[in-house]
Amino acid sequence: MLKKTALINATLLDGTKEMTPIAGMTVLFEGTKIISISHGSRVPEDCDIIDLGGRFLLPGLINMHVHIMGSGAPMGKRIQTPETIQKILKHSLSKNFIKRMCAKNAQTQLLSGVTTIRTVGGLADIDSTIRNSINSGKYLGPRMLVSDMAVTVPGGHMAGLVAYPAQSEEDCRILVRQIAANKPDLIKLMVTGGVLDATAKGEPGVLRMPYTYVEACCDEAHKLGYPVAAHVESTEGVMVALKAGVDTIEHSAVMNEEILKLFIEKKASNICTISPAIPLAELPSEMTKSTELTQYNGSVVFNGIVSAAKTALENGIPVGLGTDSACPFVTQYDMWRELYYFHKFVGVSNAFALHTATLCNAAILGLDKETGSIEVGKSADMLIVEKNPIENLDALRQPYMVITRGKTIKNPKIKKNTRIERALDGLM
């Protein structure tokens, strides 16, 4: 018989677009599923009772853009190369060490209140292996949708690190099938360059993958039943990616009328990731170890991401939120900051930012029947905080409790990087 747990005296924020706090609520879940939501504190005799004392109960957050191989520490002198990565992955001892580190990073996401993550570029098959271990009960962690390795071109973004380089359209198809052999949840492409590999001012998103390569990847992925996500940081790149069949544009750039039509025609979504761009653009270069080129291009990408999110919302295009965790100054525990940036720079309300990071993200993932809001029949993925996040999103910074598929974590503890915290708090 499955265990029943009642959360009583909850102030409920259910994740829907029009949500308002409702005090004095009881949410009952059995095993992994929510079975009733009611006003008052009457509960069955055969259940555990957790009195929330008026604290705020909301859906677990969903982080749409995660890399779990890094901590988000500022750039240092040692930079991994394709050769060093291959050496690490070649030996079982070092690969297992990396796997344990990645599993811990995924768990950190959970302890911060993120109950679902989507990884979009990882080392070898490590992400899918961790996902499988979490699903089997070996590890405690968030629900994971994973891409494992991405596809790029020689010299392309993250080539040889978290992306295989393709040298022909046939290569693209072969690599997609190779990645699909580990049964990921999506295929990731690196269509353009990025800030850290740009070679000229104003060109952080120079097109790397030819249209025919992107089209071949999308065609093969869709035949196999996988959606396609694409790293894109220029208007030209967005155009190429959408025309070729990409389903989600990660990061994005300034949109034109043709791009708007393509988004609507292709039923594609725009994933907003302000977190990695703002430190490069706004923090002092001596702190980030950025060059003048990096700072300039960081500003270009930051402005493009914000502009794209605003334009998408104005035109009814689905917008999701993700942090790009593992980039410099983007930790595995700061999803709440992405909500804050979304509110501050895109101009949405706190409630809409919270709705986007829960039910909207779930809908983009095709999981809105399973998670993303607190409703009867959905997964018991919940976050409890002391104060009202609709009044101040900072309330999400330190969870009181996290519940993932019915498993309860009380007073989750995370070791945070105080240097990063101080630096980012200065941008608020």
N, C-alpha and C positions, 0 to 999 in steps of 0.2 A: 504494500500500500504506500502511495506517495505521501510524503510529508506536506502538511499544510502550514503556511505561515501567514499571519495577519499583521499588517502594518497599520496601526491605529493612530488617531490624533495627527493625521497627516494634513498638511496644506498642499493641495494637489495642483500641479501645473501639468496638463496632460500631453503637451507637445503639439496640439492642433493650432491652426493659424490664429484663431480667436481666443486662445487660452487666457484665462484670468485665474488668480489664486482662489481656490475653494477650500476653506478651512473645515476641520472636523471630519475628514474623510478616512475611510478604511479600505485598504486594498488587500485582497486575499489572493495568495497564489499557492498553487499545488504543483510540486515538482518544478518544472520549468515554465509553467503557464499561469497567467493571471486568470482567476476564475470568478471573481466578483469585485465590484467597486460600489461602495455604498456610503451614505452619510450616517454618522454615528459610529459607535464602537462595539456594537453587538457582533460577536463572532462565534463560530462553532466551538464546542468544548474540546474537540480533538485537534487543536492546532497550537503552534507556538505563537506567542504574541510579542511584537516589538512595538513599544510605545514611542512614537517619534516626537512627542511633546510639542506639536505644532510646527515642526521643521518642514522644509519644503521638499516635496517628492516630485520628481520629474523623470522623463525618460533618460536612459543612458545616452551620452553623446555618441555621435558617429563621426569618425575622422576619415575623410575621403581620400587623403593623400599622405601616405606614410612610407618611410624607408626605415626598417627596424635594425639596420646594421650599424647605426651611429648614435651618439649621445646628444649631438647638437653643440658640442664644445667648439669654441672659436678655432679658426684655422691655426694650425701650428706649423712647425718646420717640416715635420714628417708627413708626406703625402703618399698615399698608396698608389701604386701603378698596376697595370694589368699583369706585369710579371710577378710582383709581390702577392697579388691576390691569388694568382694561380698556384704559387708555392704554398700559401696558406690552405687552399682548398684541396691540394694534392694529398696531404697527409691527414689521416683520420683524427689524430690527436688535436691538431690545430683547427680542423674543420669542426670538431665537436665543441671546442672552446668557443668558436664563433657562433655556433648554433645556440649554445647556452646563453651567450651574451644577447643574441637576438631575441631569444625567448624571454629573457629578463626585461628587455626593452618593450616587448609587446605587453608584458605584465604591468610595466610602469604606466602604459597607456590606460590599462584597466583601472589601476589604483587611482588614477587622476580623474576617473569618471567617464572614460570612453569605453563603452561596452561593445562597440563594433569598429574595426579598422579595415581599410582597404590598402594593401601594400602595392606599390607601383614601381617596382624595380628592386630586386634583391639579389643576393649572392647565390648562384647555382640554384639548387632546389631547397634551400634552407627554409624559405618562407612557407612553402607547401608542407614541408615536413613538420614544422612547428604547428601549423594549422591542424594537421591530422592528429598530432599529439594532444592538442587542446580538445579537439572534438571527441577523442577517445577517453578523455579524463586523465591522461598522464600529466599534463600541465594545467594549471589554472591560468586562464588568459581570456582576452576578449574574443568575440566572434571575429574570424579573419576571412576576408576575401583577398586572394593573393594573385599576383601576376608572375612571381619568380623573376627570371631574367627578362629584360626588354630586348627589343630589336632596334638597331641603329645602323650606321654605315661606318666604314673606316674613317677615323678622325671625327666621328660624330659624338654627340653628347653622351658621356659615360661609356664610351666604347671600350670593351675589354674589362670593365669594372662590373657594372650591373646590366650591361647590354651587349648582346652579340652583334658584331658588325656583319652586315650582309653586303655582298658585292654584285648581286644581280637580283632580278625578280624571282628567279627560281630559288636562290639563296633565301630570300624572304619567306617563301612558302615552306622550305625545308626547316628553317629556324622556328617558324610558328608551330609546325608539327612537332618539332623536338621539344619545345616548351610545353606544348599541350600533352605530351606523354606523361607528365607528372600531375595532370588534372588540375590545372590552376583554375581560377574563377574569371580571369580576364587576360587579355594580351595587351602589353604596354609597348608603345613605340616612342622613340626619341626623334621627332620630326625636325626640330630646329636645335640650334645651339642654346646655351644659357649664359647667365651673367659671368660665371667663373671661367668659362672657356671662350669668351668673346675676345676678339683681337683688335676691334676698332670701336671707337665711341659711336653710340647710337645703333650698334648692330649686335645686341645680345641674343637676338633670336634669328640669326641668319639661317636660311633654309639649308638643311643638310640632306634629308632624304628626298630623292626625286619623287614626283607624283606617282609614277608607275610602281615604285617600291612600296609606297604607302598603300596604294590600291591593292597590290598583290597580298600584302599582309592582312588587310581588312577582309579581302575576299576569302582567304584561307581560314582566317579566324572565324568569320561568320559561318562558313560551311561547317566548321566544327562546333558551332554553337556558343562561341565566346564573344562578348563585347570587346571593343577596342578603346583604350585610353591613350592619349598622345600628349607628350610634353611639347608645348608650343608657346613661343614667346615673341611672336611677331605677327602682324596682320597677314603677310604673305603666307606664313606657316599655317595660320588658322584656315585660310582659304583652301590651301592644298589639302589639309587634313580632312576638312568637311567634305570637299568634293570627292575624296577618295573613299569616304565611308566611315571615318572615325566616329565613335559614339559619345565620347566625352573629351572635351578640350581642357587640358590641365594647365593652369596659370592664365593663358590667353593673352590678348592684346587688343588694341583699339579696333573696334568693329566698323565696317562700312555697310551700306545697304545690301550688297550682294551676300556678305557674310550673314546678315540677319535672315535673309531669305533661305540660305543654306541651313542654318540652325533649325529653322522651322520646318523646312522640307525634310531634312534628315532626322528630325526629332532628337537632336543632339542636346547635350547639357554642357554647361560651362562651370568648371570647378575653380572657385576663387581661393587663392593661396597667398594671402598678403604677408604671412609670417616670415618667409625667407627673404623677401625683398626689402622690407622696411629697415632691418638692421644694417644692411649694406648701404642703403640710401641715406639713413639718418644718423647712425652712430659714428663717433669719431674714428678716423681711419687707424689711429694708433691702437684703438680697442679691437677693431675687427681685422686688423692687418690687411686692409683693403688698399688697393692702388687707386689713383685718381680715375683710371679707366673703370675699375670695378664699381666705384661709387657712382659714377656717371650712369653706367648701364643699369645699376641697381635702381636708380631713380626712373629710368626709362621703363623698366619692367614693372616697378611699383605702380607708376601712373597708368600703364597699360592694363594691369590686372584690375585696378579700381575702376577705370573707364569701362572695361568689358563687363564687369559685374553690374554696374549701373545701367548700361545699355541693355543687357540681357533682361534684367528685372523690368525695365520700362517696356519691353516688347514681349513679355510673357514667356521668355526662354528659361527653362529650369536652371537654377544656380545652386551649386553645392559648395560645401566648405571643407577645406583640408589644410593641414599645417605644413606639409613638406618636411616632416620631422626628420632629423639627422643633418639638415643643412646647418651651417654655422649660425649659432644663436637660436636654433629652433630645437627645443628639447622634446623628449617623449612624453612630457606631462603638461604641456601648455596649450591644449586645444582651446581652453577658455579665452586665451588671448586672441585667437583667430576670430572668435565671436565678437570680442571687443573691437578689433580692427574693422570688422565688417560693419559694425554699428557706427564707429567713428568716421571712417573714410567713405564708405558706400552710402551712409546716411539712413540706414534702416533702424527700426526700433529695437530695443533689447529683446522684446518678445518675438519679433520676426527673426532676429539672429538666432535665438534659441530654437524656434520652429525650423529654421533652415538646417541647423546642426543635428536635428533629430528626425522629424518626419519627412522633410524635403530630401535630406540625404538618403533616407531609407527608400523613398520612392525612386530616386535616380538609380539606386542599386537593385531595384525590383524586390525589396524586402519590406515594403510598407504594410504587407499583410501579416508580417512576422514581428516587426520591431519598429521603433521610431516614435511610438506614442504609448500612453498607458491606457489600454483598452482591454476589455474582456476577450480572451482567446489569444492575445499576443504574448510574446515571450516576456518573462519577468526580468527585463533589462532596465534597471532603475538607478537613479542617483539621488541621494538625499543630502541637502545642504542646510546650513544654519539660517541663512538669510534669503530674502527674495531676490533671485537673479534678474527679475524683470525691472527691479529698481536699480540694481547695480550688478553687472556681470562678474565683478570681482568676487561675488558670493560663490562662484563655481571654483575658485582657486583651490580651496581645501575641502574636499568632500567629508561629510560626516559618516556616510556609508555608501557602498556601491553594491549593487546586486546584478549578477550576470547569469542569465538563464537559470534563475532560482537560487544561485549560490551567493551567500551573503558575506560581505567583507566589511567588518566594523572598524571604524577609525583607521582607514588605510594610511600607511606611512610611506612617504617618498623622500629619498635623499635628493635635495635640489642643489643646483649649482648657484651659489649665492652671487657670484660675479655676474652671471647671465641674468638672474632675477633683478639685481640692482640696475643693470644697464637697461633692460626692457621696461622696468617700472618708470624709468626716467623718460620714456617715450609716451607715457600715458597722459 
